[in-house]
Amino acid sequence: MRQYDKVTPQGTKDSLFEECYARAEAQRRLTEVFERCGYAPVATPHLEFHDVFRRGSAGWLAGRLYSATDSRGQMLVLRPDSTLPIARVAATRLKDAALPLRLYYHQNVFRRARFYSGDGDESMQSGVEFVGADGLRADLEILACAAEALEACGANFCIELGHADIFRCLADSLGVNGDARESLAACIESKNLPALKDFLAPYGETATVNALLELPRLFGGAEVLAQAKALFKGSAARKALAYLTQLFEALETLGLHEAVEIDLGLVHGQQYYTGLVFRGYMEGSGKTVLSGGRYDGLLAEFGRPAAAVGFAISTDALAAALLESGRVEAPPMAEVLVFGAAGFEAAALARAKKLRAAGTRCLCSAAGTLEESAAFAKERGIPGVIVIDADGERVI
């Protein structure tokens, strides 16, 4: 007996009508921004070999993979992330291409969501990867592109900036690795202060422990960077703070400072980030809409050392927010309905073709009578009906 032939798997959903239109509209607006900024489209397979993601830099992704095998028994996974496959492409298919490369994509990712997290196992992402460029110029370009992309979708947004070296140097100083390191990162990322305090209790009271305890509280404006200088003594952390200060000042020059905040407790799950990390949120969505950062060591793992920075936008979250706020509406089904009486079906189709060529949204009636066609048009809100019969053409 079939039990699951009328439902979708856990973490997936059917998308209908307005949802599909909102997603397509979000993709269209994002594509315009990406291409204006000089990025070219790429696409990677839904299925990748497991080896692409079987690496420490994948971080928490490794435990949330959908696995399968091919006809030769090779282990495959459904793509859980776009950055790693695009790093593979840049290091292989594009190994002879001149750097820097500016690439963009729209593609689904598949991750086993945690129970009760509210996240789906399948989601659409749109993003860019800037390969072969490092330093302030590249980071500013990627942040400006991200802001322009969200603005193009009419979003009131906020981007939070952090730096991967801050958590890394503190965790290294504490001597935590593996699962313990992931647990520590999760406490800081979620700003779960009681759990963080319990985790750090066995390590006593040290400068490192005190800095980690303060990390989730260090978010806000430029003043956060000044507060952090008194806590972080290591050269790597101090260097990261100096860079964030320089970056924040440059964003002020771009007029983006009001949309940008500092969050030194920002700890991405993927371990491939090496410098700037950031996340974005928008009015009308309770989810993270934007996520990105610098990953200068990742391409070397695929055989082509190169600096890189990029971001991904949750197209689904963006589309949902657009619908919720009314900033995008599905177009009407049609502006006119064409009804061809018996013997005039082909003439009706020919008339509809001309109307569409002129830019009119048009339907041909599937009903057998004029009365049924008129009732259909009224029910669906189609304002005009063109009738083609032995008397010629008329509008009712």
Legacy VTK file of the C-alpha trace (Angstrom):
# vtk DataFile Version 3.0
C-alpha trace
ASCII
DATASET POLYDATA
POINTS 396 float
0.000 0.000 0.000
1.356 3.418 -0.991
1.484 5.757 1.996
3.445 8.725 0.647
2.202 9.255 -2.905
0.193 12.402 -2.050
2.627 14.310 0.163
6.114 15.771 -0.187
9.120 14.562 1.841
10.015 16.159 5.169
11.603 19.563 4.627
10.235 20.084 1.113
7.148 21.783 -0.286
5.237 22.469 -3.470
5.354 26.082 -4.656
2.295 27.467 -6.414
1.369 30.522 -8.468
2.281 33.667 -6.460
5.218 31.918 -4.754
6.689 30.872 -8.104
6.188 34.331 -9.553
7.811 36.005 -6.533
10.816 33.672 -6.765
11.190 34.306 -10.499
10.894 38.058 -9.946
13.508 37.963 -7.176
15.851 35.998 -9.463
15.266 38.460 -12.302
16.119 41.464 -10.142
19.177 39.758 -8.672
20.404 38.709 -12.115
20.192 42.303 -13.324
22.348 43.449 -10.412
24.894 40.634 -10.765
25.326 41.221 -14.488
25.562 44.995 -14.083
28.404 44.318 -11.646
30.204 42.206 -14.247
29.436 38.671 -12.989
28.851 35.771 -15.407
26.474 32.830 -14.826
27.570 29.316 -13.923
25.667 26.233 -12.792
26.883 23.077 -11.081
25.170 19.647 -10.938
22.608 18.811 -8.291
24.659 15.650 -7.720
28.325 15.905 -6.744
30.851 13.303 -5.669
31.062 13.028 -1.905
34.766 13.915 -2.086
33.881 17.544 -2.924
32.438 17.938 0.581
34.531 15.373 2.499
36.934 17.922 3.953
37.339 19.694 7.262
36.651 23.066 5.659
33.061 21.991 4.974
32.367 22.215 8.710
28.877 21.264 9.812
27.766 20.517 6.252
29.309 17.056 6.473
26.633 15.855 8.916
23.688 17.172 6.922
24.219 15.586 3.514
21.733 13.709 1.358
23.711 10.748 0.037
23.263 8.383 -2.900
25.353 6.151 -5.166
25.773 6.144 -8.918
25.621 3.112 -11.236
29.273 2.279 -10.413
28.755 2.442 -6.662
30.508 5.795 -6.248
29.259 7.867 -3.299
27.322 10.977 -4.350
25.597 13.783 -2.464
22.918 16.275 -3.338
24.648 19.664 -3.419
24.380 21.182 0.122
26.369 24.313 -0.718
27.308 26.237 -3.864
30.681 27.685 -2.876
32.533 24.354 -2.752
31.334 23.171 -6.203
32.115 26.561 -7.739
35.585 26.416 -6.171
35.945 23.027 -7.892
34.878 24.571 -11.229
37.256 27.532 -10.845
40.158 25.181 -10.104
39.400 22.682 -12.900
37.185 23.779 -15.796
38.409 27.370 -15.450
41.990 26.626 -14.385
43.414 28.441 -17.418
41.061 31.426 -17.186
42.633 34.716 -16.208
41.943 35.933 -12.698
39.939 37.472 -11.221
36.773 35.544 -12.063
33.362 37.012 -11.294
30.718 34.266 -11.222
27.054 34.171 -10.219
24.482 31.401 -9.828
20.866 30.545 -9.041
20.546 26.960 -7.795
18.988 24.759 -5.162
20.868 23.362 -2.179
19.882 20.332 -0.110
20.623 20.036 3.615
19.085 17.895 6.320
17.467 20.527 8.527
17.398 20.131 12.269
14.021 19.100 13.684
11.784 22.033 14.627
14.244 24.538 13.137
11.651 25.767 10.653
14.172 25.410 7.814
13.535 23.411 4.669
15.770 20.622 3.415
15.641 22.071 -0.103
16.044 25.777 -0.805
16.965 28.103 -3.646
20.082 30.262 -3.371
21.367 33.081 -5.564
24.886 34.329 -5.124
28.227 35.500 -6.451
31.819 34.343 -6.094
34.718 36.750 -6.704
37.737 34.505 -7.315
41.326 35.699 -7.510
40.966 39.014 -5.697
41.906 39.818 -2.120
42.081 42.774 0.200
39.861 45.737 0.925
38.890 46.461 -2.685
37.436 43.004 -3.253
35.637 42.883 0.106
34.117 46.318 -0.517
32.969 45.262 -3.978
31.262 42.145 -2.646
29.508 44.057 0.165
28.404 46.812 -2.221
27.047 44.165 -4.618
25.171 42.458 -1.781
23.631 45.765 -0.674
22.647 46.631 -4.246
21.046 43.196 -4.676
18.893 43.601 -1.569
18.013 47.182 -2.516
16.897 45.978 -5.963
14.314 43.807 -4.237
12.975 46.777 -2.280
14.365 45.486 0.984
15.003 47.401 4.173
18.052 45.443 5.229
20.895 45.183 7.695
24.271 43.534 7.076
26.317 42.355 10.061
30.095 42.132 9.725
32.490 39.865 11.588
35.874 38.255 11.074
36.689 34.546 11.115
40.080 35.101 12.782
38.509 36.434 15.977
36.772 33.194 16.946
39.575 31.101 15.451
42.366 32.637 17.508
40.312 32.481 20.725
39.311 28.850 20.145
42.923 27.948 19.322
44.100 29.655 22.494
41.549 27.676 24.493
42.668 24.449 22.795
39.238 23.227 21.643
38.813 21.247 18.415
36.402 18.886 16.690
32.910 18.555 18.142
33.809 20.720 21.142
34.808 23.554 18.835
31.516 23.245 16.918
29.566 23.313 20.203
31.436 26.424 21.313
30.755 28.100 17.965
27.050 27.210 18.197
26.757 28.770 21.685
28.343 32.010 20.466
26.474 32.087 17.155
23.084 31.654 18.861
24.090 34.069 21.646
23.112 31.396 24.172
24.877 32.937 27.150
23.883 30.321 29.805
25.080 27.458 27.578
28.278 29.339 26.763
28.979 29.933 30.441
28.448 26.237 31.224
30.737 25.213 28.358
33.561 27.500 29.503
33.244 26.773 33.228
35.847 23.936 33.223
38.462 26.246 31.666
38.597 28.594 34.660
38.905 32.366 34.548
41.415 33.439 31.931
41.669 36.333 29.479
40.606 33.973 26.673
37.563 32.710 28.594
36.519 36.267 29.436
36.861 37.300 25.796
34.740 34.348 24.638
32.078 35.160 27.245
31.893 38.716 25.918
31.916 37.765 22.250
28.105 37.330 21.841
27.566 40.777 23.404
29.904 42.579 21.025
27.482 43.765 18.387
26.378 47.212 17.300
28.129 50.183 15.727
31.769 51.191 15.409
31.991 51.521 19.196
32.034 47.706 19.411
35.453 47.650 17.768
36.839 50.011 20.388
35.405 47.866 23.206
36.943 44.733 21.706
40.461 46.143 21.629
40.590 45.978 25.423
39.623 42.283 25.372
41.672 40.817 22.541
45.394 40.641 23.171
46.464 38.277 20.368
48.033 39.752 17.250
45.662 37.888 14.892
42.563 39.209 16.676
44.018 42.729 16.864
44.780 42.596 13.136
41.206 41.468 12.415
39.805 44.359 14.485
42.011 46.850 12.648
40.797 45.502 9.310
37.123 45.685 10.325
37.675 49.270 11.454
39.166 50.141 8.066
36.336 48.340 6.258
33.632 50.053 8.313
35.145 53.482 7.576
35.191 52.682 3.847
31.526 51.631 3.997
30.748 55.011 5.554
32.256 56.648 2.461
29.949 54.472 0.313
26.951 55.615 2.352
26.251 52.095 3.623
27.170 52.601 7.272
23.528 52.992 8.357
22.734 49.551 6.944
25.826 47.871 8.436
26.566 46.709 11.977
29.429 44.880 13.651
28.843 41.448 15.209
32.043 39.917 16.565
30.091 36.839 17.646
29.378 35.985 14.013
30.708 32.439 13.557
29.839 30.673 10.309
29.453 26.892 10.394
31.633 26.318 7.350
35.290 26.208 8.298
36.543 27.498 4.942
36.094 31.170 5.878
39.416 32.915 6.487
38.679 36.629 6.921
35.618 38.830 6.552
32.311 37.095 7.314
28.882 38.672 7.092
25.171 38.025 7.241
22.170 40.022 6.105
18.600 40.373 7.330
15.631 42.171 5.851
12.379 43.591 7.079
9.566 41.100 6.654
11.685 37.976 7.140
12.780 36.312 10.357
15.441 34.292 8.545
18.990 34.999 7.480
18.602 36.288 3.934
22.270 36.826 3.096
25.402 34.933 4.128
28.973 35.207 2.918
32.621 35.853 3.534
36.220 35.398 2.422
37.664 31.918 1.816
41.250 32.354 0.660
42.376 28.779 1.307
39.562 26.828 -0.310
40.633 26.803 -3.967
44.047 25.456 -2.983
42.263 22.325 -1.738
41.145 21.758 -5.349
44.610 22.430 -6.781
44.504 26.136 -7.680
45.559 28.504 -4.889
43.610 31.749 -5.156
41.957 34.248 -2.880
38.163 34.425 -3.044
35.141 36.065 -1.455
31.416 35.669 -2.086
27.900 35.519 -0.743
24.652 33.600 -1.109
21.155 35.028 -0.866
18.229 32.865 0.210
16.000 33.417 -2.812
13.088 31.685 -1.091
13.289 33.948 1.973
13.634 37.001 -0.244
10.632 35.990 -2.359
8.521 35.287 0.749
9.376 38.699 2.184
8.489 40.368 -1.119
5.088 38.677 -1.109
4.439 39.412 2.564
5.224 43.109 2.167
3.265 43.510 -1.053
6.362 44.688 -2.926
5.637 42.188 -5.688
2.336 40.897 -7.026
1.524 38.109 -9.442
0.376 39.474 -12.812
-3.215 38.887 -13.931
-3.851 35.563 -15.621
-4.819 37.375 -18.818
-6.025 40.711 -20.124
-8.283 39.144 -22.727
-9.921 35.789 -23.445
-10.363 34.686 -27.081
-13.304 32.390 -27.854
-13.573 30.674 -31.221
-16.942 29.202 -32.096
-17.153 25.722 -33.620
-15.163 25.755 -36.845
-13.215 28.879 -35.842
-10.842 27.316 -33.288
-7.755 27.847 -35.478
-8.763 31.443 -36.184
-9.013 32.068 -32.439
-5.528 30.653 -31.894
-4.148 32.809 -34.718
-5.745 35.931 -33.183
-4.338 35.073 -29.766
-0.867 34.658 -31.276
-1.008 38.182 -32.751
-2.180 39.644 -29.440
0.684 37.961 -27.573
3.198 39.187 -30.129
1.942 42.716 -29.404
2.543 42.177 -25.671
-0.983 41.352 -24.524
-1.468 38.578 -21.954
-4.001 36.374 -23.679
-5.839 33.086 -23.160
-7.762 30.974 -25.639
-11.014 29.691 -24.204
-11.221 25.919 -23.717
-14.989 26.112 -23.200
-17.427 24.901 -25.847
-19.870 27.805 -25.660
-19.751 31.575 -25.475
-21.760 31.537 -22.242
-19.249 29.251 -20.554
-16.384 31.406 -21.826
-17.967 34.595 -20.478
-18.559 32.946 -17.091
-14.923 31.770 -16.976
-13.654 35.285 -17.768
-15.814 36.791 -15.022
-14.696 34.200 -12.457
-11.001 34.716 -13.242
-11.152 38.500 -13.449
-10.349 38.703 -17.187
-11.746 42.042 -18.338
-12.363 41.357 -22.045
-13.618 38.525 -24.260
-12.996 38.452 -28.013
-15.468 36.302 -29.960
-14.598 34.906 -33.391
-17.443 33.209 -35.290
-19.304 33.342 -38.603
-20.168 37.016 -37.988
-16.485 37.955 -37.717
-14.780 39.312 -34.595
-16.310 41.257 -31.748
-15.588 42.149 -28.124
-18.059 41.501 -25.333
LINES 1 397
396 0 1 2 3 4 5 6 7 8 9 10 11 12 13 14 15 16 17 18 19 20 21 22 23 24 25 26 27 28 29 30 31 32 33 34 35 36 37 38 39 40 41 42 43 44 45 46 47 48 49 50 51 52 53 54 55 56 57 58 59 60 61 62 63 64 65 66 67 68 69 70 71 72 73 74 75 76 77 78 79 80 81 82 83 84 85 86 87 88 89 90 91 92 93 94 95 96 97 98 99 100 101 102 103 104 105 106 107 108 109 110 111 112 113 114 115 116 117 118 119 120 121 122 123 124 125 126 127 128 129 130 131 132 133 134 135 136 137 138 139 140 141 142 143 144 145 146 147 148 149 150 151 152 153 154 155 156 157 158 159 160 161 162 163 164 165 166 167 168 169 170 171 172 173 174 175 176 177 178 179 180 181 182 183 184 185 186 187 188 189 190 191 192 193 194 195 196 197 198 199 200 201 202 203 204 205 206 207 208 209 210 211 212 213 214 215 216 217 218 219 220 221 222 223 224 225 226 227 228 229 230 231 232 233 234 235 236 237 238 239 240 241 242 243 244 245 246 247 248 249 250 251 252 253 254 255 256 257 258 259 260 261 262 263 264 265 266 267 268 269 270 271 272 273 274 275 276 277 278 279 280 281 282 283 284 285 286 287 288 289 290 291 292 293 294 295 296 297 298 299 300 301 302 303 304 305 306 307 308 309 310 311 312 313 314 315 316 317 318 319 320 321 322 323 324 325 326 327 328 329 330 331 332 333 334 335 336 337 338 339 340 341 342 343 344 345 346 347 348 349 350 351 352 353 354 355 356 357 358 359 360 361 362 363 364 365 366 367 368 369 370 371 372 373 374 375 376 377 378 379 380 381 382 383 384 385 386 387 388 389 390 391 392 393 394 395
